[in-house]
Amino acid sequence: MIHLKDILFGVSIQQVIGNTSIAVNNITFDSRAVSLNDVFIAIRGAKADGHSFIKKAQDQGALAIICEELPAQQVSGITYVIVENTKKALAILAANYYGNPSENLKLVGVTGTNGKTTIASLLYQLFTKAGFTVGLISTVKICVGDKQYETKLTTPDSITINKYLREMNEAGAEFCFMEVSSHGIDQHRTSGLKFAGGIFTNLSHDHLDYHNSFAEYRDVKKRFFDELPKTAFALTNIDDKNGKLMLQNTKAKQKTYALKSDADYRAKIVENEFSGLLLNLNGNELWTKLIGNFNAYNIVAIYATADLLGLSEIENLRIISELSSVDGRFEYFISPNKKITAIVDYAHTPDALKNVLETINTIRTKNEELITVVGCGGDRDATKRPIMGKIASSLSTKVVFTSDNPRTEDPDKIIEDVEAGVEPQNQKKIISITNRKQAIKTACSIAEENDIILIAGKGHETYQEVNGVRSDFDDMEIVKEFLNQLDK
């Protein structure tokens, strides 16, 4: 039996009307999910204010309401708890409700613009291969040991996070690796969690549709490190100009990694090929199946993290050499006859697209064409669109601009925004085809023997979202289908 006063422990309360010694059933911020004796938390969201649904929650049997302001009419027998910030309160309530599960394992958060999914997923692979029961909370999926669950958000809501962390406790998990997005930090979804470590990857242009400025975006990321406990480690990429800033106010043990700078953990690329990377990693030579400079950063980050979590160096290096790429992250397929290489990557920011294209250009012989299929998502930061257009057209030999997930925007207008960044000398390289499947088909049809096709933006996603409707769409499946047809 759970009592309201117990799950309120640690919440900054301004006023209580009613009894907190009552036994409660469940907690929820969705009024539609409220049932008898539940606690309803009224959250102010971007599209709706939970305070507008307090009456509905009361009508459906809520026993307690957590809110920032009292409803006009209170109901006898219901307890009202007024707090300054219901998002932060929700995170602490959720942690308490599920028994503070983050305290029973080593939880490591990964934040930054690019690389979060790859690093979290590779750490999950690494520690699983080392014989541990491991949890993963990522953009691609949530894992509890070998069980997998679908997810829609990079950083889920606080109730979902704690629910799965509790399941990890019950499964005997010792570690959990979790992506921590700027939205998640800003909305306090990670408040109330005890982290054993935090990793900063890099910072570049993204999410300015949500954050008012790059400085605000940067400072939200920094807040994650500011809040780490002194028992944790803070591992940062100091090749990124914001890397040292992340450590300025942290109480955690400070550690650094890099490819170019002096750091606690340093990698040097010896060979870079489509078959993989040969790295010198803190004096050890290591071959990995992962490809490109950006993956060299990912490898040194996971090597450092595993070392900080106590994995032996021999075991660490051995397993890293066995790791395979993450779905939709530089995932590639080579057609059997024409040897056309198709690469699918989640690159949906200017920096990520630049990294992938520069990696391909470093490896390729320049005798083959590099054909890029790319678009930009709707209802997201529009300022990056022309930058994406400029990068794609300057670093590819041919470009097909197309639709990504237009959501509620006009896909043709999005493509126009992307085209606006193309410099005059690169105009002849581009064509625009709104239908993404047709765009991929066109790229395949103009590709000749040994050419390279990059399909960027959606990566692991198996859907396309148009006007709120998601339809099945898998870039890798589609490009394989077209290339196999051409090979016959």
C-alpha positions as CSV (number, residue, x, y, z in Angstrom):
1,M,0.0,0.0,0.0
2,I,1.4,3.4,-1.0
3,H,0.5,6.6,0.8
4,L,0.4,10.0,-0.7
5,K,2.8,11.5,2.0
6,D,5.4,8.9,1.1
7,I,5.4,9.7,-2.7
8,L,5.5,13.4,-1.9
9,F,8.8,13.0,-0.1
10,G,11.3,15.5,-1.5
11,V,8.7,17.5,-3.4
12,S,8.8,21.3,-2.9
13,I,5.2,21.9,-1.6
14,Q,3.6,25.3,-1.3
15,Q,0.2,24.3,0.2
16,V,-1.8,21.2,1.1
17,I,-5.6,21.1,1.3
18,G,-6.7,17.7,2.7
19,N,-5.1,14.6,4.0
20,T,-1.8,13.2,2.8
21,S,-2.0,10.0,4.9
22,I,-4.4,8.5,2.3
23,A,-3.5,5.3,0.4
24,V,-3.3,5.9,-3.3
25,N,-3.6,3.6,-6.3
26,N,-1.7,4.9,-9.3
27,I,-0.1,8.2,-10.5
28,T,-0.8,9.8,-13.9
29,F,-0.7,13.1,-15.8
30,D,-3.2,11.9,-18.4
31,S,-6.7,12.7,-17.3
32,R,-8.1,10.0,-19.6
33,A,-6.1,7.3,-17.7
34,V,-7.4,8.3,-14.2
35,S,-9.3,5.7,-12.2
36,L,-10.5,5.3,-8.6
37,N,-8.0,6.5,-5.9
38,D,-5.4,7.7,-8.4
39,V,-3.2,10.8,-8.1
40,F,-3.5,13.2,-11.0
41,I,-0.6,15.6,-11.8
42,A,-1.7,18.7,-13.8
43,I,1.2,19.4,-16.3
44,R,1.4,22.5,-18.4
45,G,2.4,21.3,-21.9
46,A,3.1,23.0,-25.2
47,K,-0.4,22.1,-26.6
48,A,-2.5,21.6,-23.5
49,D,-2.6,22.6,-19.9
50,G,-3.4,19.7,-17.5
51,H,-5.1,22.2,-15.1
52,S,-8.0,22.3,-17.6
53,F,-8.6,18.6,-17.0
54,I,-8.7,18.6,-13.2
55,K,-12.5,18.4,-13.2
56,K,-12.4,15.4,-15.5
57,A,-9.8,13.7,-13.2
58,Q,-12.0,14.4,-10.2
59,D,-15.1,13.0,-12.0
60,Q,-13.2,9.8,-12.8
61,G,-12.2,9.1,-9.2
62,A,-8.9,10.9,-8.5
63,L,-8.2,11.0,-4.8
64,A,-5.4,13.6,-5.0
65,I,-4.6,16.5,-7.4
66,I,-1.1,17.9,-7.7
67,C,-1.3,21.3,-9.3
68,E,0.4,24.7,-9.6
69,E,-2.9,26.5,-9.0
70,L,-6.1,25.4,-7.3
71,P,-9.2,24.7,-9.5
72,A,-12.1,27.1,-9.0
73,Q,-14.1,24.4,-7.4
74,Q,-12.6,21.9,-4.9
75,V,-14.3,18.6,-4.1
76,S,-14.6,17.4,-0.5
77,G,-12.6,14.3,0.2
78,I,-10.0,15.1,-2.5
79,T,-6.5,16.2,-1.4
80,Y,-5.0,19.2,-3.3
81,V,-1.2,19.7,-3.3
82,I,0.0,23.0,-4.7
83,V,3.6,23.0,-6.0
84,E,5.7,25.5,-7.9
85,N,6.5,23.2,-10.8
86,T,4.4,20.1,-11.5
87,K,6.9,18.8,-14.1
88,K,9.6,18.6,-11.4
89,A,7.1,17.3,-8.8
90,L,6.0,14.6,-11.3
91,A,9.6,13.4,-11.6
92,I,10.1,13.1,-7.8
93,L,6.6,11.5,-7.3
94,A,7.3,8.9,-10.1
95,A,10.7,8.0,-8.5
96,N,9.2,7.6,-5.1
97,Y,6.2,5.7,-6.4
98,Y,8.4,3.1,-8.1
99,G,10.8,2.8,-5.1
100,N,13.6,5.1,-6.4
101,P,14.8,2.4,-8.8
102,S,17.7,4.5,-10.2
103,E,19.4,4.1,-6.8
104,N,19.6,0.3,-7.3
105,L,21.7,0.3,-10.4
106,K,24.4,2.4,-12.1
107,L,22.5,4.8,-14.4
108,V,24.6,6.6,-17.0
109,G,23.1,9.5,-19.0
110,V,24.3,10.5,-22.5
111,T,23.6,14.0,-23.7
112,G,24.7,16.1,-26.7
113,T,23.4,16.9,-30.2
114,N,24.8,13.8,-32.0
115,G,26.0,10.4,-30.9
116,K,23.6,9.8,-28.0
117,T,21.8,6.8,-29.5
118,T,25.0,5.2,-30.7
119,I,26.9,5.6,-27.4
120,A,24.0,4.4,-25.2
121,S,23.3,1.4,-27.5
122,L,27.0,0.4,-27.8
123,L,27.4,0.6,-24.0
124,Y,24.3,-1.6,-23.7
125,Q,25.9,-4.1,-26.2
126,L,29.3,-3.9,-24.5
127,F,28.1,-4.6,-20.9
128,T,25.6,-7.3,-22.2
129,K,28.5,-9.1,-23.9
130,A,30.5,-8.7,-20.7
131,G,27.9,-10.9,-19.0
132,F,25.8,-8.3,-17.1
133,T,22.0,-7.8,-17.2
134,V,21.7,-4.3,-18.7
135,G,19.0,-1.7,-19.4
136,L,18.7,0.8,-22.2
137,I,16.5,3.8,-22.7
138,S,17.1,5.2,-26.2
139,T,15.5,6.9,-29.2
140,V,15.4,3.5,-30.9
141,K,14.1,1.2,-28.2
142,I,13.9,0.5,-24.5
143,C,15.6,-2.7,-23.3
144,V,15.3,-4.6,-20.0
145,G,17.9,-7.3,-20.4
146,D,17.0,-9.1,-23.6
147,K,13.4,-7.8,-23.6
148,Q,12.7,-5.0,-26.0
149,Y,10.0,-2.3,-26.0
150,E,9.1,0.4,-28.5
151,T,9.5,4.0,-27.7
152,K,8.5,7.3,-29.3
153,L,10.6,9.9,-27.3
154,T,14.4,10.2,-26.9
155,T,13.8,10.7,-23.2
156,P,10.4,9.4,-22.1
157,D,8.2,10.9,-19.4
158,S,9.2,10.5,-15.7
159,I,6.6,7.8,-15.0
160,T,7.7,5.7,-18.0
161,I,11.4,6.1,-17.1
162,N,10.9,4.9,-13.5
163,K,8.5,2.1,-14.5
164,Y,11.2,0.6,-16.7
165,L,14.0,1.3,-14.2
166,R,11.9,-0.6,-11.6
167,E,11.5,-3.5,-14.2
168,M,15.3,-3.4,-14.6
169,N,15.7,-3.7,-10.8
170,E,13.4,-6.8,-10.8
171,A,15.3,-8.3,-13.7
172,G,18.6,-7.9,-11.7
173,A,20.1,-5.2,-14.0
174,E,23.3,-3.7,-12.7
175,F,23.6,-0.9,-15.4
176,C,21.3,1.2,-17.5
177,F,22.4,3.5,-20.3
178,M,20.0,6.3,-21.1
179,E,19.8,9.1,-23.7
180,V,19.1,12.4,-22.1
181,S,17.6,15.0,-24.5
182,S,17.5,18.8,-24.0
183,H,13.7,18.5,-23.9
184,G,14.0,15.9,-21.2
185,I,16.3,18.0,-19.1
186,D,14.2,21.2,-19.6
187,Q,11.0,19.4,-18.7
188,H,12.5,17.8,-15.6
189,R,11.9,14.3,-16.8
190,T,15.3,13.2,-15.3
191,S,14.8,15.0,-12.0
192,G,14.6,12.6,-9.1
193,L,17.0,10.1,-10.8
194,K,20.3,9.2,-9.3
195,F,23.0,9.1,-12.1
196,A,26.3,7.2,-11.7
197,G,27.7,9.2,-14.7
198,G,27.0,11.6,-17.5
199,I,28.6,11.8,-21.0
200,F,28.7,14.9,-23.2
201,T,29.1,14.1,-26.9
202,N,29.0,17.5,-28.8
203,L,26.8,20.5,-29.4
204,S,25.6,21.9,-32.7
205,H,22.6,23.5,-34.4
206,D,19.4,21.7,-33.3
207,H,16.1,22.1,-31.5
208,L,16.0,25.9,-31.9
209,D,12.3,25.5,-32.6
210,Y,12.0,24.6,-28.9
211,H,14.8,26.6,-27.3
212,N,14.9,30.3,-27.8
213,S,18.6,30.4,-28.7
214,F,21.7,28.3,-29.0
215,A,22.9,29.6,-25.6
216,E,19.7,28.4,-24.0
217,Y,20.0,25.0,-25.6
218,R,23.7,24.8,-24.4
219,D,22.8,25.9,-20.9
220,V,20.0,23.3,-20.6
221,K,22.5,20.6,-21.5
222,K,24.9,22.0,-18.9
223,R,22.2,21.8,-16.2
224,F,22.4,18.0,-16.5
225,F,26.1,18.0,-15.4
226,D,25.4,20.8,-12.8
227,E,23.0,18.4,-11.1
228,L,25.2,15.2,-11.1
229,P,26.1,14.1,-7.6
230,K,29.7,14.0,-6.4
231,T,29.6,10.2,-6.5
232,A,29.1,10.3,-10.3
233,F,31.6,10.9,-13.1
234,A,31.2,13.6,-15.8
235,L,32.8,12.6,-19.0
236,T,33.1,15.2,-21.7
237,N,34.4,15.6,-25.3
238,I,36.9,18.4,-25.0
239,D,37.4,18.6,-28.8
240,D,34.0,20.3,-28.8
241,K,34.3,24.0,-27.8
242,N,31.4,23.5,-25.2
243,G,33.0,20.4,-23.7
244,K,34.9,22.2,-20.8
245,L,31.9,24.4,-20.2
246,M,29.8,21.4,-19.2
247,L,32.2,20.7,-16.3
248,Q,32.3,24.2,-14.9
249,N,29.9,23.7,-12.0
250,T,29.7,19.9,-11.7
251,K,30.3,18.2,-8.4
252,A,31.0,14.9,-10.2
253,K,34.5,13.5,-10.9
254,Q,35.7,15.2,-14.1
255,K,37.0,13.1,-17.0
256,T,37.7,14.0,-20.7
257,Y,38.0,12.3,-24.0
258,A,39.2,13.5,-27.4
259,L,40.8,12.8,-30.8
260,K,42.6,16.1,-31.2
261,S,43.3,17.4,-27.7
262,D,45.1,16.1,-24.6
263,A,42.6,14.2,-22.6
264,D,42.2,11.4,-20.1
265,Y,41.0,9.1,-22.9
266,R,42.4,9.7,-26.3
267,A,42.0,7.9,-29.7
268,K,44.0,8.4,-32.9
269,I,42.7,7.1,-36.2
270,V,45.3,4.9,-37.9
271,E,43.1,3.6,-40.8
272,N,39.6,4.6,-41.9
273,E,37.9,2.3,-44.4
274,F,34.3,1.0,-45.3
275,S,35.3,-2.2,-43.5
276,G,36.0,-0.3,-40.2
277,L,38.4,1.7,-38.2
278,L,41.9,1.0,-36.8
279,L,42.4,3.1,-33.7
280,N,45.2,3.8,-31.3
281,L,43.2,4.0,-28.0
282,N,45.2,5.1,-25.0
283,G,48.2,3.3,-26.4
284,N,46.3,0.2,-27.4
285,E,45.7,-0.7,-31.1
286,L,42.1,-1.6,-31.7
287,W,40.1,-2.6,-34.8
288,T,36.4,-1.9,-34.9
289,K,33.7,-2.6,-37.5
290,L,32.3,0.9,-36.9
291,I,33.2,3.6,-39.6
292,G,34.2,7.2,-39.6
293,N,35.6,10.0,-37.4
294,F,32.3,10.5,-35.6
295,N,32.4,6.8,-34.6
296,A,36.0,7.2,-33.4
297,Y,34.6,9.7,-30.9
298,N,31.8,7.2,-29.9
299,I,34.3,4.4,-29.4
300,V,36.6,6.4,-27.1
301,A,33.5,7.6,-25.2
302,I,32.3,4.0,-24.5
303,Y,35.9,2.8,-23.8
304,A,36.2,5.6,-21.2
305,T,32.8,4.9,-19.7
306,A,33.4,1.2,-19.4
307,D,36.8,1.9,-17.7
308,L,35.1,4.4,-15.3
309,L,32.5,1.7,-14.5
310,G,35.2,-0.8,-13.6
311,L,35.4,-3.1,-16.6
312,S,38.9,-4.5,-17.1
313,E,40.9,-3.0,-20.0
314,I,41.4,-6.4,-21.7
315,E,37.7,-7.2,-21.6
316,N,36.9,-3.6,-22.7
317,L,39.1,-3.7,-25.8
318,R,38.1,-7.3,-26.7
319,I,34.4,-6.5,-26.7
320,I,34.6,-3.2,-28.4
321,S,36.3,-4.9,-31.4
322,E,33.2,-7.2,-31.6
323,L,30.5,-4.4,-31.5
324,S,28.3,-3.9,-34.5
325,S,26.7,-0.6,-35.7
326,V,23.3,0.6,-34.3
327,D,20.2,0.5,-36.5
328,G,20.0,3.5,-38.8
329,R,23.5,4.8,-37.9
330,F,25.8,4.5,-40.9
331,E,24.0,1.2,-41.7
332,Y,25.0,0.1,-45.1
333,F,24.2,-2.4,-47.8
334,I,26.3,-3.3,-51.0
335,S,24.4,-4.6,-54.0
336,P,25.8,-8.0,-55.1
337,N,26.4,-7.3,-58.8
338,K,26.9,-3.5,-59.4
339,K,28.5,-3.1,-55.9
340,I,26.5,0.1,-55.3
341,T,26.9,1.0,-51.6
342,A,23.7,2.3,-49.9
343,I,24.2,4.0,-46.5
344,V,21.2,4.8,-44.3
345,D,21.9,7.3,-41.5
346,Y,19.8,9.3,-39.0
347,A,21.8,12.5,-39.7
348,H,19.1,15.1,-39.3
349,T,21.2,18.0,-38.1
350,P,23.7,20.1,-40.1
351,D,26.7,18.8,-38.1
352,A,25.6,15.1,-38.3
353,L,25.1,15.4,-42.1
354,K,28.5,17.1,-42.5
355,N,30.2,14.4,-40.4
356,V,28.6,11.5,-42.5
357,L,29.4,13.1,-45.9
358,E,33.0,14.0,-44.9
359,T,33.5,10.4,-43.6
360,I,32.3,9.0,-47.0
361,N,34.4,11.5,-48.9
362,T,37.5,10.5,-46.8
363,I,37.0,6.8,-47.6
364,R,35.8,6.9,-51.2
365,T,38.3,6.9,-54.1
366,K,36.5,9.9,-55.9
367,N,36.0,7.7,-59.0
368,E,32.5,7.0,-57.9
369,E,29.5,9.3,-57.5
370,L,28.2,10.2,-54.1
371,I,24.4,10.6,-54.4
372,T,22.6,12.0,-51.3
373,V,18.9,11.7,-50.6
374,V,17.9,14.1,-47.8
375,G,15.1,16.3,-46.5
376,C,14.1,18.0,-43.2
377,G,11.3,17.2,-40.7
378,G,8.2,19.4,-40.4
379,D,7.2,21.2,-37.3
380,R,10.8,21.4,-36.2
381,D,13.7,23.9,-36.3
382,A,13.3,25.5,-39.8
383,T,16.5,27.6,-39.5
384,K,18.7,24.5,-40.1
385,R,17.0,23.7,-43.5
386,P,19.1,25.9,-45.8
387,I,22.2,24.9,-43.9
388,M,21.4,21.2,-44.6
389,G,20.8,22.1,-48.3
390,K,24.2,23.9,-48.5
391,I,26.1,21.0,-46.8
392,A,24.4,18.2,-48.9
393,S,25.0,20.0,-52.2
394,S,28.6,21.0,-51.5
395,L,29.8,17.6,-50.2
396,S,27.9,15.3,-52.7
397,T,28.2,14.9,-56.4
398,K,24.4,14.6,-56.8
399,V,21.6,15.4,-54.4
400,V,17.9,14.4,-54.3
401,F,16.0,16.7,-52.0
402,T,12.8,15.0,-50.7
403,S,10.3,14.7,-47.9
404,D,11.3,13.5,-44.4
405,N,8.5,13.5,-41.8
406,P,6.6,16.6,-42.9
407,R,4.1,16.2,-40.0
408,T,1.7,19.1,-40.4
409,E,3.8,21.2,-42.8
410,D,3.6,21.4,-46.6
411,P,6.5,19.1,-47.7
412,D,7.0,21.2,-50.9
413,K,7.6,24.3,-48.7
414,I,10.1,22.4,-46.6
415,I,12.0,21.4,-49.7
416,E,12.0,25.0,-50.9
417,D,13.6,26.0,-47.5
418,V,16.3,23.4,-48.0
419,E,16.9,24.4,-51.6
420,A,17.4,28.1,-50.5
421,G,20.8,27.1,-49.0
422,V,22.3,25.7,-52.2
423,E,25.1,27.8,-53.6
424,P,24.9,28.8,-57.3
425,Q,27.8,26.5,-58.4
426,N,26.0,23.5,-56.9
427,Q,22.5,24.2,-58.4
428,K,23.2,21.7,-61.3
429,K,23.8,18.9,-58.8
430,I,20.3,18.9,-57.4
431,I,16.8,17.6,-58.2
432,S,13.8,17.7,-55.9
433,I,11.3,14.8,-55.6
434,T,8.7,15.2,-52.8
435,N,7.7,11.5,-52.7
436,R,10.5,9.9,-50.6
437,K,10.1,6.5,-52.1
438,Q,10.3,7.9,-55.6
439,A,13.3,9.9,-54.5
440,I,15.1,6.8,-53.3
441,K,14.2,5.0,-56.5
442,T,15.6,7.8,-58.6
443,A,18.9,7.8,-56.7
444,C,19.1,4.1,-57.3
445,S,18.4,4.4,-61.0
446,I,21.0,7.1,-61.6
447,A,23.7,5.2,-59.6
448,E,26.2,3.3,-61.6
449,E,28.7,0.6,-60.6
450,N,30.5,1.3,-57.3
451,D,28.6,4.5,-56.7
452,I,27.6,5.5,-53.2
453,I,24.0,6.5,-52.1
454,L,23.5,8.2,-48.7
455,I,19.9,8.3,-47.5
456,A,19.9,10.7,-44.6
457,G,17.5,11.9,-42.0
458,K,15.3,9.1,-40.8
459,G,17.7,6.3,-40.0
460,H,16.1,3.6,-37.8
461,E,12.6,5.0,-38.2
462,T,10.2,2.6,-39.8
463,Y,7.4,5.1,-40.6
464,Q,6.8,8.4,-42.3
465,E,4.5,10.9,-40.6
466,V,2.3,13.1,-42.8
467,N,-0.5,15.2,-41.2
468,G,-0.5,13.2,-38.0
469,V,-0.7,9.9,-39.8
470,R,2.2,7.4,-39.6
471,S,2.6,5.0,-42.6
472,D,5.1,2.2,-42.8
473,F,8.4,3.4,-44.3
474,D,11.8,1.9,-43.9
475,D,14.7,3.6,-45.9
476,M,16.9,0.5,-45.7
477,E,14.2,-1.9,-46.9
478,I,13.2,0.4,-49.8
479,V,16.8,1.0,-51.0
480,K,17.6,-2.7,-50.8
481,E,14.4,-3.5,-52.8
482,F,15.3,-1.1,-55.6
483,L,19.0,-2.0,-55.8
484,N,18.2,-5.7,-55.9
485,Q,15.8,-5.1,-58.8
486,L,18.5,-3.1,-60.7
487,D,21.0,-5.9,-60.1
488,K,18.9,-8.5,-61.9
